[in-house]
Amino acid sequence: MNGEMVARCGLLKLVAGLVLLIGTARGAWADGAAAEDTRTRLGLTPGERAEFLAEMRQMLASVQGIIAGIGAGEREQIGAAARLSGNRMARATPDPVRARLPQEFKNLGGPTHLLFEEIAIRAETDDMSSLARLAGETLQQCLACHTRFRAD
């Protein structure tokens, strides 16, 4: 298989991961009836929740930018998109919020931000199929967190 074909297979895996992530979020309303949401509540105030959800949307926008960059072979786009959800975002979490977050959440969140940083660094040199695999690993972290926690 040539490099372009491998990159396309990687992109297909990423798209499948996004579909799974969306499906998990929608699964609570299967057959039109709300199922009990047993995920762990993060205990955020309404203001904290709004900020937290804005960060989640930024992470999703980063994933979109990474995937689009891989598809176009645009290394700078991949790096720029990944950096927006890297360590800088994690360090910007207010101390009162950080203190209340459960350790299990931190155990998923910290490595996820580091994966975004790794993508930004590797975007400079790695082949697109490797970047696609790394983006897939990052999405797996997102899925694990969204499956376990809810932002309220």
N, C-alpha and C positions, 0 to 999 in steps of 0.2 A: 504494500500500500504506500502511495506517495504521501508527502507531508501535508498536502492540501486535503487529501481524503481523510487522513488521521485527524486533522483539525476539525473537519466537518463532523466526524463521528463524535469528537469531544463536544462540539456545540450541540449536537443532538442530545447527548447525555445531560448537558446543562439545561436545555429546554425541558427535558423530561423531569429533571429535578425541580424546576420551577412549577411545572404542572402538578407534581406531587405536593409541593409546598402549598400551592393554592387549593388543591383538593383537600388537604388536611384542614386548612382553615375553613373551608366550606362544609366539611364533613359533619360538623355539628348540627347542620340544618338539613340533613338527608330526609327525604320524603316529606319535606315541608314542616316537620316537627323538630323543635329544638331539643337536642339531647343534653344531658347534664354535662357541663364543662368541669372536668375534674382537674384541670391544670392548676398549678400553684399560683396563687395571687401574689403579686409583688408588693402590694400595700402602698401604692403610690397615691399622692394627693391628686386632685384634678389638674392642677398646674404642672406637677411633675409628670403625670401621665401624658399630657399634651406634648411636653418637651421630649419625653421618651419615645412617643409614637412618631414624632418628627425625625428623630434619629433613626428609627426603624425604616422610615420611608427613604431616608438618605442612604441607608445600607442597601435597600432594594435598588435605588437609583445607581449606586456603585456597581452592583451586580450587572445591571442592564448595560452600563457603560463598559464594563469589562468584556461582557459577551459581544457587544457590538464592536469593540476594539479588536477582539480576537477575530471576529468574522471579517473585518476590514484589514487585518494585519497592521493596525495602527498602535504601535508600542506606546507612544506618548499618551494616547487616549486611555489605554489600559492602566498605565501607571497613575495618571491623574485621577481616574475614577476610583481606583483602589485606595489611594492616599486619603480620600475624603472619609473613609470609614476605618482608618487604621488607628494607630495609637493615639493620635491627637484627639480623636473623638472619645476614646476611652478615658483619657486624662481629663477631659472636660466635664466628666460626670461630677455633679456637686457632691461634696463630702456627706451631707445629710442623707442623700439618696444612696450613695455608695455604702454607707453604714447600715442601711436597712435591707439591702439586697441580700438574698440568701447565698451562702457559699456555693451552692450548686449552680446558681445563675452565674456567679463570677467565674466558676470553673469552665463554663461554656463560653462566656462572653470574652474573657481575656484572650484565649487562643484564637477566637474568631477574628478579633481585631488584629492579632499578630499575622493571621493568614492574609488579611488584606494588605498588610505591610509587606509580606513576602511576595505577594503578587506584584506589588509596585516595584520591588527590587528586581525580581526575575523578569519583569516586562522588558527590561533593558537588553537582555541577552537570550533568554530561553525561547525555544521554538513554540509555536502557537498551540500545538497539541499538549505540550507540558503545561502551558498556562491554562488551557481548557480543563485539564485534569485537576489542577490546583483550584480553579474556580469551582469545580464540582465538589471538592473537599470542603470549600468554604460554605457552599450551599447546604451541604450535609450538616454542618455546624448550625446554620440558621434553622434548618428543619428540626434538629434536636431541641433547640431552645424554644421554638414556637410550639412544639409538641408538649413540652413540659411546663411552660410558664404563660401567664396572661398578665397584661399590663393594667392591672387595677388593684 
